[in-house]
Amino acid sequence: MTKRYLVTGGAGFIGSNYVHRLLGRGETVTVYDNLSRRGSEANVAWLRATHGADSFRLVVGDVRDYETLAAAARGVDVVVHLAGQTAVTTSVEDPRFDFEANALGTFNALEAARHAGTNPVFLYASTNKVYGGMEDVAVEERETRYVYRALPLGVPETQPLDLHSPYGCSKGAGDQYVRDYARIYGLPTVVFRQSCIYGPRQMGVEDQGWIAWFIIAAVTGEKITIYGDGKQVRDVLFVDDLLDAYDAAIAHIAVAAGQVYNVGGGPERVMSVWADFGPILARLLGREVPVSYADWRPGDQRIYVSDIRKAERELGWRPRVGVEEGIRRLYEWVVANKGLFVE
């Protein structure tokens, strides 16, 4: 049976990929987006060209605007809340905007869902940044990467929250509100603490979406700066695998409601920011990529790897796309769509 979806941030990177999937299987979709991010209008045009001009409803609105958001949510079966401010550096420069977009925006989305009249499933894209710097977790420096001394399977959901940076605080506030709306109001909510998500339609910039940014910069001739030593490690997850997790949570909502899941590549899909990624990019380009180095940025983690066993156990979910395959797919998309990144 088809469902009625509201996807906030549906014209963004993750959102447009999910809307594409939903429309492809015949779901009814409302895209809610203020179209402020680079590439959002191109994503809307791509969705319409692929699925038809009338294949989905577009509401151009901001998540800070509760009345418009509540009207868009009325009668839906699923709310996928992806909209928000996404960069730590931006949050430091403008913490009020970050708070309003993330904390207030998520509160508004929850209230819109609570008053939708359908008790919809509510999926929230949180972040591993809610765990902060994890200074109490021992880290060892190896030749090409950092590793956890005592967490071979990564960071579990039981790791204490430690909200660093305005971004970490605003996303963490949303994270906890989403959990509590399941407890207090019975709204079937699910929190995904996402790691480094990458894939086609990602308009990466220097302070957000680093895999896409490095590829875009290399293809278009922009300068690449590595902040830190390049050995910092992330578990990386291809966007299609993330969307599988969303689908799995909806399919298993009786189990997933009120739960938090770390969703990333896990220990099998880890990569250091440049020591590992640089050679992969060089092979794709057929040449070395020059870079410069600068100091660490506030809030940067030397390593973050998700323990994804809870999602595997409760949702039957596992990543499927390998690191090099996923990077190749993103690289090919950037090359094919180079005009999107050249002024």
Secondary structure, 3 states (H helix, E strand, C coil): CCCEEEEECCCCHHHHHHHHHHHHCCCEEEEEECCCCCCHHHHHHHHHHHHCCCCCEEEECCCCCHHHHHHHHCCCCEEEECCCCCCHHHHHHCHHHHHHHHHHHHHHHHHHHHCCCCCCEEEEEEEHHHHCCCCCCCEEECCCCEEECCCCCCECCCCCCCCCHHHHHHHHHHHHHHHHHHHHHCCCEEEEEECEEECCCCCCECCECHHHHHHHHHHHCCCCEEECCCCCEEEEEEHHHHHHHHHHHHHCHHHHCCEEEEECCCCCCEEECCCCHHHHHHHHHCCCCCCEEECCCCCCCCEECECCHHHHHHHCCCCCCCHHHHHHHHHHHHHHCHHHCCC
